[in-house]
Amino acid sequence: MGFLRSCQLDLMLIMAGICLAVTIFGIFSYSSKTKKFSIFIMGTSAALMMFADRYAYIYRGTENSTGYYMVRICNFLVFFSVLLIQYSSNWYLSDMCQKTEGIKKIPLRLRINEVILALGVVLLIISQFTGLYYTFDDSNRYQRSDAYIISYIIPFSVWTIQFSIVLHFRRKLSRSLFGVMTVFTVCPIITAIMQLFMYGLSLNNIAIVAAAAVFCIVEIVRTGQELTASHERERELLVQEQKNMRHMVMQSASALASAIDAKDNYTHGHSRRVAEYSEMIAEVSGKTDSECRDIYLAGLLHDVGKIGIPDGIINKNGRLTDEEFNVIKNHPSIGAGILKKINTAPFISIGAHYHHERYDGRGYPEGLKGNDIPEIARIIAVADAYDAMTSKRSYRDALPQDIVRAEIEKGKGTQFDPVFAEIMIGLMDKDTDYQLQQDDVYDV
């Protein structure tokens, strides 16, 4: 205790600084307005108590006019600050009870506390004129009065009631909040009893301020953690919602692609296979997972324009006439016109519009050349041609793998982008069992 007496003025200054810092952090925290206000009042009151208590000790025994007023003002502020701290904690508990229980009224016990605290303020003011709590001797030194115990009974009662509230809600509070609120309400009760037997040492005041500072710090940290957890839950929900949305979009696109493929008796599963081959090419070329998903979706809907082509032309037995082929050549533009309305995914219409362009500029519908053709369309073009050759047609069976490979090789730099054509050839070379082709059982 001797060491604490010798350094308590420095400790008071440090505690005041900590409380002011906590108050500033509390203002910019993510707590509710009520809790921010509680932290602000509690932090500033605790800092005020430490400054006032410190200067009460510094000017104790100073008999000039400055000492006279400083001792009296500072001692009043010490007692008043305790009541302010309790008021702020009472507001905090009221807000906690209302939100925990979903009620609008403040619990009766906390209303009683408000009355006790109001009484405490009145008695403190009366004490300044009557010496109810304390007086000052001729040397301007603080002296306890006979009724000094009343100044302890009031905060003791308030903290006891607050502790009963904490116990009542213990199962609904987090461990950290329950622990710090228990310390905040119980610690001052213990130190208040100890303070009755000590003089010249502000053990109770220091304990109150320390408990208030810890309470504010834990509340700020806890609120930040709750906000972080809330944001994480929101992020997880958003991610799940995005996954569900992608799944729904993919299912819708698959259903549409199946409906389109159903128009052709010989190309069941064509759109799905083109999407899969396009995705495989994209993966090998180093595209991200997101880009690969986009390319798969674009491949799935690349032939959507065929919905506007007469069934008689699509299902014609034998080769098409030039006139019929010109009708078929309209399907990229028709598809682009349908899909361009999906402005959140413009790549879908791009894949449909340009997948029949040739690398040498002899394709359709616009005759684009080389890298002027959008990359996604250059990938789909290779996949589309590959599936066309490895699928049955009304006029022929699926071509052997070696012939398909030779055609892809031949088309590098003319019909196809040489980079993506080479990747397709590499995939074929790995497909020794020729699995990358139409499967009648699977694709019907």
Backbone torsions as a table, in degrees:
resi	resn	phi	psi	omega
1	MET	NA	-31.8	179.4
2	GLY	-63.0	-40.2	178.7
3	PHE	-64.4	-40.4	-179.2
4	LEU	-65.3	-38.7	177.8
5	ARG	-62.0	-40.2	-175.0
6	SER	-72.0	-26.1	-176.1
7	CYS	-117.8	12.3	-174.6
8	GLN	-68.0	-29.1	178.4
9	LEU	-65.5	-42.4	177.0
10	ASP	-66.5	-38.5	179.4
11	LEU	-64.4	-39.6	178.0
12	MET	-61.3	-41.9	-179.7
13	LEU	-64.7	-42.1	178.5
14	ILE	-64.1	-44.3	-179.5
15	MET	-62.6	-40.1	178.9
16	ALA	-63.0	-42.5	178.5
17	GLY	-62.7	-41.8	178.6
18	ILE	-61.7	-43.1	-179.1
19	CYS	-64.4	-40.2	178.2
20	LEU	-65.3	-40.9	178.5
21	ALA	-63.2	-43.9	178.7
22	VAL	-61.9	-39.5	179.7
23	THR	-61.2	-43.0	179.3
24	ILE	-63.6	-45.0	177.5
25	PHE	-61.3	-37.9	-179.5
26	GLY	-63.1	-37.1	179.6
27	ILE	-61.6	-38.4	-176.8
28	PHE	-97.7	11.6	178.6
29	SER	-78.4	176.2	-179.6
30	TYR	-96.9	17.9	179.3
31	SER	-70.1	164.3	176.4
32	SER	-67.2	166.1	-179.1
33	LYS	-60.2	-40.8	180.0
34	THR	-63.0	-44.5	-179.7
35	LYS	-69.3	-37.0	176.3
36	LYS	-60.9	-43.5	179.9
37	PHE	-64.0	-40.9	178.7
38	SER	-62.3	-44.8	179.5
39	ILE	-64.1	-40.7	-179.9
40	PHE	-62.3	-49.3	-179.6
41	ILE	-63.9	-44.3	-178.2
42	MET	-64.2	-45.4	-177.8
43	GLY	-66.5	-46.4	179.7
44	THR	-68.0	-36.3	178.3
45	SER	-66.2	-40.8	179.1
46	ALA	-65.3	-42.0	177.6
47	ALA	-64.3	-42.7	178.2
48	LEU	-60.4	-41.0	179.6
49	MET	-60.9	-44.6	-178.1
50	MET	-67.6	-41.6	177.7
51	PHE	-63.7	-45.1	-178.8
52	ALA	-64.7	-44.0	-179.2
53	ASP	-64.8	-37.4	-179.2
54	ARG	-64.5	-47.9	-178.6
55	TYR	-72.7	-24.4	174.1
56	ALA	-63.6	-38.9	177.3
57	TYR	-72.0	-40.3	-177.6
58	ILE	-63.3	-41.5	-175.8
59	TYR	-93.6	1.0	178.0
60	ARG	-62.1	128.6	-179.5
61	GLY	86.4	-5.0	176.9
62	THR	-81.8	121.0	-169.3
63	GLU	-96.9	0.8	176.6
64	ASN	-78.9	177.3	-174.9
65	SER	-64.8	-35.9	179.0
66	THR	-63.1	-46.1	178.8
67	GLY	-62.5	-39.6	-179.4
68	TYR	-56.7	-51.2	-176.7
69	TYR	-75.3	-37.7	-178.3
70	MET	-63.2	-43.6	-179.4
71	VAL	-62.3	-44.4	-178.3
72	ARG	-69.9	-44.2	179.2
73	ILE	-64.5	-44.6	-176.2
74	CYS	-66.5	-40.4	178.3
75	ASN	-66.1	-38.9	175.9
76	PHE	-61.0	-44.1	-178.6
77	LEU	-64.8	-33.2	178.3
78	VAL	-62.6	-49.9	180.0
79	PHE	-65.3	-40.6	-178.2
80	PHE	-67.6	-36.2	-179.5
81	SER	-63.8	-36.5	177.2
82	VAL	-59.0	-44.2	179.6
83	LEU	-66.1	-37.8	178.3
84	LEU	-64.8	-42.3	177.7
85	ILE	-59.9	-40.9	-179.6
86	GLN	-71.2	-36.0	174.5
87	TYR	-59.3	-46.4	-177.5
88	SER	-64.6	-40.1	178.3
89	SER	-68.6	-31.4	176.9
90	ASN	-66.3	-40.4	176.0
91	TRP	-62.8	-41.7	179.6
92	TYR	-60.9	-47.4	-178.9
93	LEU	-65.3	-35.9	177.5
94	SER	-62.4	-44.8	178.3
95	ASP	-63.7	-41.1	179.5
96	MET	-62.7	-44.9	-179.2
97	CYS	-63.7	-43.0	-178.2
98	GLN	-64.3	-41.6	-179.0
99	LYS	-76.2	-34.9	-180.0
100	THR	-69.9	-42.2	-176.7
101	GLU	-93.2	-10.6	-178.5
102	GLY	68.5	34.4	-178.2
103	ILE	-112.4	161.1	179.6
104	LYS	-99.9	-27.1	-178.3
105	LYS	-84.7	144.7	175.8
106	ILE	-76.0	134.2	-179.7
107	PRO	-54.3	147.8	-176.2
108	LEU	-57.9	-40.6	-178.0
109	ARG	-60.2	-37.9	179.4
110	LEU	-75.1	-28.2	172.8
111	ARG	-65.0	-40.8	177.3
112	ILE	-60.9	-41.0	177.3
113	ASN	-58.4	-40.4	-180.0
114	GLU	-61.8	-40.0	178.0
115	VAL	-65.4	-43.8	179.5
116	ILE	-62.0	-42.7	-179.5
117	LEU	-66.7	-39.2	176.6
118	ALA	-62.3	-40.5	176.3
119	LEU	-62.8	-38.9	179.1
120	GLY	-61.8	-39.4	178.6
121	VAL	-66.0	-43.5	179.7
122	VAL	-61.3	-46.9	-179.7
123	LEU	-64.2	-35.6	178.8
124	LEU	-64.3	-42.0	178.8
125	ILE	-66.1	-42.8	178.1
126	ILE	-60.0	-37.6	-178.0
127	SER	-62.3	-28.8	-178.1
128	GLN	-66.7	-23.4	-178.1
129	PHE	-106.4	-16.9	-175.2
130	THR	-116.5	-13.9	-176.3
131	GLY	73.8	29.1	-177.8
132	LEU	-59.9	-45.1	-176.7
133	TYR	-93.6	-43.1	-175.0
134	TYR	-156.4	161.1	176.0
135	THR	-134.5	179.5	178.1
136	PHE	-129.2	134.4	-178.6
137	ASP	-79.9	-175.4	-177.8
138	ASP	-64.1	-22.5	178.9
139	SER	-91.1	12.3	179.8
140	ASN	63.8	40.7	178.6
141	ARG	-112.0	140.2	-178.7
142	TYR	-65.8	136.0	178.4
143	GLN	-136.9	133.8	176.5
144	ARG	-69.2	144.2	175.3
145	SER	-95.7	172.5	-179.2
146	ASP	-64.8	-31.7	-178.8
147	ALA	-92.3	17.0	-177.2
148	TYR	-56.9	-31.9	-176.8
149	ILE	-59.0	-26.5	-180.0
150	ILE	-63.1	-36.6	-180.0
151	SER	-66.6	-16.0	176.4
152	TYR	-93.9	-36.8	-176.5
153	ILE	-62.4	-39.4	-176.2
154	ILE	-64.2	-56.2	178.2
155	PRO	-65.8	-32.0	177.5
156	PHE	-60.1	-43.9	-179.9
157	SER	-65.3	-42.3	-179.2
158	VAL	-62.6	-46.7	-179.0
159	TRP	-66.5	-34.2	178.0
160	THR	-63.4	-45.2	178.3
161	ILE	-64.6	-41.9	179.1
162	GLN	-63.1	-38.5	178.4
163	PHE	-65.3	-34.9	177.3
164	SER	-65.0	-35.0	176.1
165	ILE	-66.0	-43.7	179.0
166	VAL	-60.0	-44.6	178.1
167	LEU	-63.3	-37.4	-179.1
168	HIS	-63.0	-36.6	-176.5
169	PHE	-102.3	13.9	-171.8
170	ARG	-57.1	-35.0	-177.5
171	ARG	-76.5	-14.7	-178.9
172	LYS	-102.7	0.0	-179.4
173	LEU	-104.4	152.5	173.3
174	SER	-69.4	159.7	-178.9
175	ARG	-59.7	-42.1	-178.1
176	SER	-65.0	-42.8	-179.1
177	LEU	-69.0	-42.2	178.1
178	PHE	-61.7	-42.5	-179.1
179	GLY	-63.7	-47.8	-176.3
180	VAL	-70.8	-34.2	178.1
181	MET	-71.1	-32.0	175.5
182	THR	-65.6	-46.1	177.8
183	VAL	-61.7	-42.4	-176.7
184	PHE	-62.6	-36.2	-177.8
185	THR	-91.3	-32.3	-175.3
186	VAL	-87.0	-40.5	-176.7
187	CYS	-56.5	-47.5	178.6
188	PRO	-63.7	-30.1	177.6
189	ILE	-64.6	-44.6	-179.7
190	ILE	-65.8	-46.8	-177.7
191	THR	-70.3	-27.4	176.9
192	ALA	-65.2	-40.2	177.7
193	ILE	-65.4	-41.3	179.1
194	MET	-65.5	-36.6	-176.6
195	GLN	-64.2	-26.6	179.0
196	LEU	-60.8	-26.6	-177.0
197	PHE	-104.4	7.7	179.8
198	MET	-124.7	148.0	177.8
199	TYR	-140.8	139.9	-178.8
200	GLY	85.7	7.3	178.5
201	LEU	-134.4	124.0	-177.1
202	SER	-89.3	53.0	-178.3
203	LEU	-60.7	-45.9	-177.4
204	ASN	-65.6	-43.2	-179.4
205	ASN	-64.3	-43.5	179.2
206	ILE	-64.1	-40.2	179.2
207	ALA	-64.6	-41.5	178.9
208	ILE	-61.0	-46.9	-178.2
209	VAL	-66.3	-42.3	179.1
210	ALA	-61.8	-44.5	179.2
211	ALA	-63.6	-39.8	179.0
212	ALA	-64.8	-42.3	179.7
213	ALA	-63.7	-45.1	178.7
214	VAL	-62.7	-42.0	179.0
215	PHE	-57.8	-48.5	-179.2
216	CYS	-63.3	-42.8	-179.6
217	ILE	-62.2	-47.5	-179.3
218	VAL	-62.5	-40.8	179.6
219	GLU	-63.3	-42.8	179.2
220	ILE	-63.5	-47.0	-180.0
221	VAL	-64.2	-44.1	-178.2
222	ARG	-62.5	-42.5	179.0
223	THR	-62.9	-41.3	177.1
224	GLY	-61.8	-41.9	178.8
225	GLN	-65.3	-41.0	178.3
226	GLU	-63.4	-39.9	178.8
227	LEU	-65.7	-42.2	177.8
228	THR	-61.2	-44.4	178.5
229	ALA	-63.5	-39.1	178.8
230	SER	-64.4	-43.2	177.8
231	HIS	-63.9	-37.4	179.2
232	GLU	-66.0	-41.3	177.2
233	ARG	-63.8	-41.6	178.3
234	GLU	-63.5	-40.1	179.5
235	ARG	-64.2	-43.3	179.3
236	GLU	-63.0	-41.1	177.8
237	LEU	-64.6	-39.5	179.5
238	LEU	-65.9	-43.3	178.0
239	VAL	-61.1	-43.6	178.8
240	GLN	-64.6	-39.7	178.4
241	GLU	-64.3	-40.4	177.9
242	GLN	-65.0	-39.7	177.4
243	LYS	-63.3	-43.6	178.8
244	ASN	-63.1	-39.3	179.6
245	MET	-66.3	-43.9	178.4
246	ARG	-61.9	-41.2	-179.9
247	HIS	-63.1	-41.7	179.9
248	MET	-66.8	-42.2	178.4
249	VAL	-62.3	-42.7	-179.5
250	MET	-65.4	-39.8	177.9
251	GLN	-65.1	-42.4	178.8
252	SER	-63.8	-42.7	178.9
253	ALA	-64.8	-40.0	178.6
254	SER	-63.5	-41.1	179.0
255	ALA	-64.5	-41.8	178.7
256	LEU	-65.7	-42.5	179.4
257	ALA	-63.2	-39.5	178.5
258	SER	-64.6	-37.9	178.5
259	ALA	-65.9	-38.5	178.4
260	ILE	-67.5	-46.7	-179.4
261	ASP	-63.1	-27.7	-178.7
262	ALA	-68.0	-17.2	177.2
263	LYS	-68.0	-24.9	-177.4
264	ASP	-107.9	119.4	-177.4
265	ASN	-65.7	-16.9	-172.6
266	TYR	-112.1	0.7	-175.7
267	THR	-127.7	38.8	176.5
268	HIS	-61.0	132.1	178.9
269	GLY	82.6	3.8	-177.5
270	HIS	-58.7	-49.0	-176.5
271	SER	-62.6	-41.1	179.2
272	ARG	-63.8	-42.8	-178.6
273	ARG	-67.3	-41.2	177.6
274	VAL	-60.6	-40.7	178.0
275	ALA	-61.9	-43.2	-179.8
276	GLU	-66.2	-45.3	179.7
277	TYR	-64.3	-39.5	178.9
278	SER	-62.5	-41.9	179.2
279	GLU	-64.9	-39.3	178.6
280	MET	-63.4	-43.5	178.8
281	ILE	-62.9	-43.4	-179.4
282	ALA	-62.2	-41.7	179.4
283	GLU	-61.1	-46.2	-178.8
284	VAL	-65.4	-32.6	-177.9
285	SER	-77.8	-3.8	174.7
286	GLY	96.1	17.2	178.9
287	LYS	-71.5	155.0	177.4
288	THR	-73.4	167.1	178.4
289	ASP	-58.7	-40.6	-179.8
290	SER	-64.9	-43.6	179.3
291	GLU	-64.7	-38.1	178.9
292	CYS	-64.9	-39.3	177.3
293	ARG	-64.1	-39.5	178.9
294	ASP	-64.3	-42.2	-179.6
295	ILE	-66.5	-37.8	177.0
296	TYR	-61.2	-45.6	-179.0
297	LEU	-64.5	-41.3	178.2
298	ALA	-63.9	-39.9	177.7
299	GLY	-64.9	-36.0	-179.2
300	LEU	-64.4	-32.0	-175.9
301	LEU	-109.7	14.6	-174.6
302	HIS	-64.1	-28.2	-177.5
303	ASP	-102.9	19.7	-176.6
304	VAL	-59.7	-24.9	179.8
305	GLY	-65.1	-18.0	179.8
306	LYS	-66.6	-12.0	177.4
307	ILE	-63.9	-22.0	179.5
308	GLY	-96.8	6.4	-179.8
309	ILE	-99.9	132.4	-179.8
310	PRO	-56.0	141.0	179.7
311	ASP	-60.7	-32.1	-178.0
312	GLY	-62.4	-34.2	178.5
313	ILE	-77.9	-43.7	-178.2
314	ILE	-63.6	-38.7	-175.9
315	ASN	-100.8	18.6	-179.2
316	LYS	-65.9	133.8	174.9
317	ASN	-79.2	122.1	-179.6
318	GLY	100.2	-179.0	-176.1
319	ARG	-76.0	154.1	-179.4
320	LEU	-82.5	150.1	171.6
321	THR	-74.7	167.5	178.5
322	ASP	-59.7	-38.9	180.0
323	GLU	-65.2	-43.9	179.0
324	GLU	-66.3	-37.8	179.0
325	PHE	-65.7	-36.0	177.4
326	ASN	-64.3	-33.8	175.7
327	VAL	-66.9	-44.9	178.3
328	ILE	-58.1	-36.9	-176.5
329	LYS	-66.8	-8.9	177.7
330	ASN	-81.0	-15.0	-172.2
331	HIS	-64.9	-30.1	175.3
332	PRO	-63.1	-42.0	179.6
333	SER	-68.7	-39.4	177.7
334	ILE	-62.3	-45.1	179.3
335	GLY	-61.0	-43.0	178.9
336	ALA	-62.6	-39.3	178.8
337	GLY	-63.5	-35.4	178.8
338	ILE	-72.7	-43.6	-171.3
339	LEU	-86.2	-17.7	-176.3
340	LYS	-66.3	-17.6	177.9
341	LYS	-70.9	-15.6	175.9
342	ILE	-85.4	78.1	-172.4
343	ASN	-72.6	-13.4	177.4
344	THR	-79.1	-13.2	178.9
345	ALA	-138.9	69.8	-176.3
346	PRO	-63.0	-22.2	-178.8
347	PHE	-62.9	-24.2	-178.7
348	ILE	-65.7	-47.8	-179.6
349	SER	-69.3	-31.6	178.5
350	ILE	-63.8	-44.2	178.4
351	GLY	-61.6	-41.6	-179.8
352	ALA	-68.4	-37.2	-174.2
353	HIS	-72.3	-38.7	-168.2
354	TYR	-114.7	9.7	-173.9
355	HIS	-72.7	-8.7	175.5
356	HIS	-105.7	10.2	171.8
357	GLU	-73.3	149.7	178.8
358	ARG	-107.9	150.5	-177.6
359	TYR	-63.4	-27.8	-179.3
360	ASP	-89.2	3.1	176.2
361	GLY	89.5	6.3	-176.5
362	ARG	-100.3	15.0	-179.5
363	GLY	-90.3	-168.0	-179.9
364	TYR	-140.4	159.0	14.2
365	PRO	-92.6	-11.9	-173.0
366	GLU	-114.1	-4.4	178.3
367	GLY	66.9	34.6	177.5
368	LEU	-68.6	157.8	-174.4
369	LYS	-132.4	144.6	173.1
370	GLY	54.7	-134.5	-177.0
371	ASN	-75.3	-2.0	172.5
372	ASP	-69.4	-22.0	175.5
373	ILE	-76.9	128.8	178.8
374	PRO	-53.5	140.5	-174.5
375	GLU	-57.8	-41.9	-178.1
376	ILE	-60.8	-35.2	178.5
377	ALA	-72.6	-34.2	178.2
378	ARG	-65.9	-35.6	177.3
379	ILE	-68.5	-46.7	-178.9
380	ILE	-64.1	-34.8	-179.2
381	ALA	-58.6	-43.1	179.3
382	VAL	-66.4	-46.7	-179.0
383	ALA	-63.5	-40.0	-179.1
384	ASP	-65.1	-44.6	179.3
385	ALA	-65.6	-40.1	179.1
386	TYR	-61.6	-46.3	-179.3
387	ASP	-67.7	-34.0	178.0
388	ALA	-61.0	-37.8	-178.4
389	MET	-79.0	-27.4	-176.9
390	THR	-98.5	11.8	178.0
391	SER	-117.4	155.9	177.8
392	LYS	-72.7	145.9	173.9
393	ARG	-125.5	166.9	-179.6
394	SER	-63.0	-23.3	-175.5
395	TYR	-108.6	-0.9	178.9
396	ARG	-165.2	164.3	172.3
397	ASP	-87.5	174.9	175.4
398	ALA	-60.6	140.2	-178.5
399	LEU	-76.2	150.5	175.6
400	PRO	-60.9	154.3	-175.2
401	GLN	-62.9	-37.6	-177.7
402	ASP	-67.0	-34.0	178.6
403	ILE	-71.4	-41.3	177.9
404	VAL	-60.6	-43.3	179.4
405	ARG	-60.7	-43.6	-179.3
406	ALA	-63.2	-38.5	179.8
407	GLU	-67.8	-40.4	177.4
408	ILE	-65.1	-43.3	177.9
409	GLU	-59.8	-44.3	-179.8
410	LYS	-64.3	-32.7	-176.2
411	GLY	-84.3	-3.8	179.7
412	LYS	-61.8	124.2	177.4
413	GLY	84.6	-11.7	176.7
414	THR	-112.4	-69.0	177.6
415	GLN	-83.4	-34.2	-172.6
416	PHE	-119.4	154.9	168.2
417	ASP	-62.2	123.6	-174.8
418	PRO	-60.3	-32.2	-179.5
419	VAL	-66.4	-49.5	-177.2
420	PHE	-74.0	-29.9	175.5
421	ALA	-65.8	-40.1	179.2
422	GLU	-65.7	-37.8	176.9
423	ILE	-63.8	-41.4	178.8
424	MET	-63.0	-40.0	177.4
425	ILE	-62.6	-40.9	177.8
426	GLY	-62.3	-39.3	177.1
427	LEU	-65.4	-37.9	178.8
428	MET	-65.9	-41.8	-179.2
429	ASP	-63.0	-30.6	177.1
430	LYS	-79.0	-20.6	-177.8
431	ASP	-88.2	68.2	-174.7
432	THR	-66.1	-25.4	-180.0
433	ASP	-93.6	5.7	178.4
434	TYR	54.9	54.7	178.4
435	GLN	-84.2	-23.2	-178.0
436	LEU	-81.9	75.9	176.8
437	GLN	-160.8	174.1	-179.8
438	GLN	-63.7	135.2	176.8
439	ASP	-116.9	109.3	-173.9
440	ASP	-58.3	-38.6	-178.3
441	VAL	-68.5	-42.6	-174.8
442	TYR	-77.9	-37.6	-169.0
443	ASP	-89.1	-10.8	-179.8
444	VAL	-71.5	NA	NA
